């Protein structure tokens, strides 16, 4: 016998007083990252490297391994340069890029986040790779579970039954698309938990849930461009990440989860700001060198 968990609708009743300072710190860190835009000039300088780093980090959480060089080789049509044992993983990372790009395009066009959009992203995420048999683009119709053995009775967590998935997901997205008085960062933290708890697909829920964070950050205007991703933070603290999500389901520890989430936003915003400045400084250094060498050449 086993018991499946059915989450209550959002929002929960939470005491956000202890979150005031970490929320302010996370918001300030986002503000600093927001201000990097005027220095950048060309959006490709930051967005392309950041998106690829996110795809690698999010895939690594699922045990998928590839390198940045592998991704560029794949995109250049040079698959022969990729080690045979990394070709499948590289395809999965590239699929992640396609899913993220599709979602960001929809958000940029002003489209709401819908079940249809999530299914389209899921289809791009899993088609042609090892999750292909798990119904890409389709909500699950069988019971799944999370555990270290193949027996559901031993599962650490059993998501809601499949017949409840459509209603639960519609309820989540209704909340995600409506205006509320709750700060957007707190709301995104709630939504990420709820999506992972519903676990609406047979495979790829972790990656799609992290993609959803990126879409919401962009949709809610917290950043002018998709510079911020949390997979690196979650990957470095994988056990704590899973434990916090489970503690909400088992003990209602919403504040602890939101605190962890906000610290992740602050940490990754600070790191992204530092990386962005380094990239811009490097570009300016090369430009100055090129201009100086070009001037000296014409003087001869």
C-alpha positions in Angstrom: 0.0 0.0 0.0 1.1 3.6 -0.6 -0.4 7.1 -0.2 -0.2 9.7 -2.9 0.2 13.4 -1.9 -2.2 16.0 -3.1 -1.1 19.6 -2.5 -3.5 22.3 -1.5 -4.1 25.2 -3.9 -1.8 28.2 -3.8 -1.2 30.5 -1.9 -0.6 28.9 1.5 -0.8 30.7 4.8 2.7 31.8 5.6 4.5 34.1 8.0 6.7 36.2 5.7 8.1 38.5 8.5 11.3 36.5 8.7 11.7 36.8 4.9 11.7 40.6 4.8 15.5 41.0 5.0 16.4 38.1 2.6 13.7 39.3 0.2 15.2 42.8 0.2 18.7 41.4 -0.3 17.6 39.2 -3.2 15.7 42.1 -4.8 18.8 44.4 -4.5 21.0 41.7 -6.1 18.5 41.5 -9.0 18.6 45.3 -9.3 22.4 45.3 -9.7 22.1 42.6 -12.3 19.4 44.6 -14.0 21.8 47.6 -14.3 24.4 45.6 -16.3 22.3 46.0 -19.4 23.5 49.4 -20.5 27.1 48.2 -20.3 26.5 45.1 -22.4 25.2 46.7 -25.6 24.8 43.4 -27.5 22.4 41.0 -25.7 24.1 37.9 -27.2 27.3 38.6 -25.2 25.6 37.7 -22.0 22.4 35.8 -22.9 24.0 33.1 -25.0 26.7 32.1 -22.5 24.3 32.2 -19.5 21.6 30.1 -21.3 24.2 27.5 -22.1 25.5 27.4 -18.6 22.0 27.0 -17.3 21.3 24.1 -19.7 24.5 22.3 -18.5 23.8 22.9 -14.8 20.1 21.9 -14.9 21.0 18.7 -16.9 23.7 17.8 -14.5 21.2 17.7 -11.6 19.5 14.8 -13.6 22.9 13.0 -14.1 23.3 14.2 -17.7 26.9 15.1 -18.5 28.2 17.2 -21.4 30.6 20.1 -21.7 30.2 23.6 -23.2 32.6 22.5 -26.0 30.3 19.6 -26.7 27.3 21.9 -27.1 29.2 24.2 -29.5 30.5 21.2 -31.5 26.9 19.9 -31.8 25.5 23.2 -32.9 28.2 23.5 -35.5 27.3 20.1 -36.9 30.6 18.6 -35.7 29.2 15.6 -33.7 32.3 13.6 -34.5 34.2 15.9 -32.1 32.0 14.7 -29.2 33.0 11.7 -27.2 30.7 8.8 -28.0 29.7 8.5 -24.3 28.7 12.2 -24.2 26.6 12.4 -27.4 23.3 11.4 -25.8 23.9 13.8 -22.9 24.8 16.6 -25.4 21.5 16.0 -27.2 19.6 16.3 -24.0 21.4 19.6 -23.1 20.6 21.0 -26.6 17.0 19.9 -26.1 17.0 22.0 -22.9 18.2 25.0 -24.9 15.4 24.5 -27.4 12.7 24.2 -24.7 14.0 27.3 -22.9 14.1 29.3 -26.1 10.6 28.3 -27.0 9.3 29.3 -23.6 11.1 32.7 -23.6 9.8 33.4 -27.1 6.2 32.8 -25.9 6.7 35.1 -22.9 8.3 37.8 -25.0 5.3 37.7 -27.3 3.0 38.3 -24.3 1.5 34.8 -24.2 0.3 33.5 -20.8 1.9 30.4 -19.3 -0.5 27.6 -20.2 -0.7 23.8 -20.0 -0.2 23.8 -23.8 3.0 25.8 -23.5 4.4 23.5 -20.9 3.6 20.5 -23.0 5.3 22.1 -26.0 8.4 22.7 -23.9 8.3 19.2 -22.5 8.1 17.8 -26.0 11.2 19.7 -27.0 12.9 18.7 -23.8 12.5 14.9 -24.2 12.0 14.2 -27.9 14.7 11.9 -29.4 16.5 11.2 -26.1 16.3 8.7 -23.3 13.0 10.1 -22.0 11.4 9.7 -25.4 9.4 6.7 -24.2 8.0 8.8 -21.3 5.4 10.6 -23.5 7.1 13.9 -24.6 4.5 16.7 -24.5 1.9 14.6 -22.7 0.7 14.7 -19.1 1.2 11.5 -17.3 -1.6 8.9 -17.3 0.1 6.5 -14.8 1.4 6.9 -11.2 5.0 7.9 -10.7 7.1 8.2 -7.6 10.4 9.3 -6.3 12.6 6.8 -4.5 15.8 4.8 -4.5 14.2 1.5 -5.2 11.8 0.3 -8.0 9.0 -0.2 -5.5 6.5 2.5 -4.9 5.9 1.2 -1.3 9.5 2.3 -0.5 9.1 5.7 -2.3 10.3 8.9 -0.6 7.5 10.8 -2.3 4.4 9.8 -4.3 2.9 12.6 -6.4 -0.9 13.0 -6.9 -2.7 10.3 -8.9 -2.8 10.9 -12.7 -6.5 11.6 -12.9 -6.0 14.7 -10.7 -3.1 16.2 -12.7 -5.1 18.3 -15.2 -7.1 20.1 -12.5 -4.1 20.6 -10.3 -2.0 22.0 -13.1 -4.8 24.3 -14.3 -5.2 25.6 -10.8 -1.4 26.2 -10.5 -1.3 28.1 -13.8 -4.4 30.1 -12.9 -2.5 31.3 -9.8 0.7 31.9 -11.8 -1.1 34.1 -14.4 -3.2 36.2 -12.0 -2.1 39.4 -10.3 -1.5 39.2 -6.5 -0.2 41.4 -3.7 2.6 38.9 -3.0 6.1 39.9 -4.1 6.9 38.2 -7.4 10.0 36.4 -6.0 8.0 34.8 -3.2 5.3 33.8 -5.7 7.8 32.2 -8.0 9.1 30.2 -5.1 5.6 28.9 -4.3 4.9 28.1 -8.0 8.2 26.1 -8.3 7.4 24.0 -5.3 3.8 23.4 -6.5 4.9 22.3 -10.0 7.5 19.8 -8.6 5.0 18.5 -6.1 2.4 17.9 -8.8 5.0 16.2 -11.0 2.7 16.3 -14.0 5.0 14.4 -16.4 6.5 10.9 -16.3 10.0 12.4 -16.8 11.6 15.8 -17.1 9.7 17.4 -14.2 12.9 18.8 -12.5 14.2 20.4 -15.6 10.8 21.8 -16.7 10.3 23.1 -13.2 13.6 25.0 -13.3 12.7 26.3 -16.8 9.4 27.6 -15.3 11.4 29.7 -12.9 13.3 31.4 -15.8 10.0 32.1 -17.6 8.4 33.7 -14.5 11.5 35.9 -13.8 11.3 37.2 -17.3 7.5 37.5 -17.4 7.2 39.3 -14.1 9.8 42.0 -15.3 12.3 41.2 -12.6 15.0 41.3 -15.3 15.1 42.9 -18.7 16.8 39.8 -20.2 17.2 36.2 -19.1 20.4 36.6 -17.1 19.5 34.7 -14.0 19.2 30.9 -13.5 19.1 28.9 -10.3 20.2 25.4 -11.5 23.8 26.1 -10.4 22.7 26.9 -6.9 20.3 23.9 -6.7 23.0 21.6 -8.2 25.6 22.6 -5.6 23.0 22.0 -2.8 21.1 19.1 -4.3 20.3 17.4 -1.0 19.1 20.5 0.7 17.0 21.5 -2.3 15.2 18.2 -2.3 14.8 18.1 1.5 13.3 21.6 1.6 10.7 20.7 -1.1 9.8 17.5 0.8 9.6 19.3 4.1 6.9 21.6 2.7 4.8 18.6 1.8 5.4 16.7 5.0 5.6 19.5 7.6 4.4 22.7 5.9 7.8 24.3 6.1 7.0 27.1 3.6 9.1 29.8 5.2 12.3 27.6 5.2 11.8 26.7 1.6 11.2 30.3 0.6 14.3 31.4 2.5 16.4 28.8 0.7 14.9 30.0 -2.6 15.6 33.7 -1.9 19.2 33.0 -0.9 19.6 31.2 -4.2 18.3 34.2 -6.1 20.7 36.5 -4.3 23.6 34.1 -4.7 23.1 33.6 -8.4 22.3 37.2 -9.2 25.6 38.3 -7.5 27.5 35.6 -9.4 25.8 36.5 -12.7 26.6 40.2 -12.1 30.2 39.4 -11.5 30.4 37.2 -14.6 28.7 39.8 -16.7 31.2 42.5 -15.7 34.1 40.2 -16.4 32.7 39.4 -19.9 32.1 43.0 -20.7 35.6 44.0 -19.4 37.1 41.2 -21.6 35.3 42.5 -24.6 36.4 46.1 -24.0 40.0 44.9 -23.5 40.0 43.1 -26.8 38.4 46.1 -28.6 41.1 48.4 -27.2 43.9 46.0 -28.2 42.4 45.7 -31.7 42.0 49.4 -32.2 45.5 50.1 -30.8 47.1 47.5 -33.1 45.1 48.7 -36.1 46.3 52.3 -35.5 49.9 51.2 -35.2 49.6 49.2 -38.4 48.3 52.2 -40.4 51.0 54.4 -38.9 53.8 52.3 -40.5 
